[in-house]
Amino acid sequence: MINFIFSVLWFLEITNLLQSTNTL
């Protein structure tokens, strides 16, 4: 359960970084 939440948070952070770099 905790591992699943950690994976989701990691995925959201990676997508956020990709979007921020894409806007630049």
N, C-alpha and C positions, 0 to 999 in steps of 0.2 A: 504493500500500500504506500508506504513512504517512498519507496523506490519509484513507484509510478508517478507520484507528485513531483519528485525531483526531476524525472525525465520530462514532464510537462513544462516545468519552470525553465529547464535547460533549453527545450525546444522554443519556447516563447522568447527567451533572451537571444537565441541565435537568429530567429526570424526578425527580431527588432534590430539587431546589428546589420542584418542584410538590407533591411528597409532603409536604415539610416545611411548606409554606404551607397545605396541605390539613389537616394535623393541627392546626394552629393555628386 
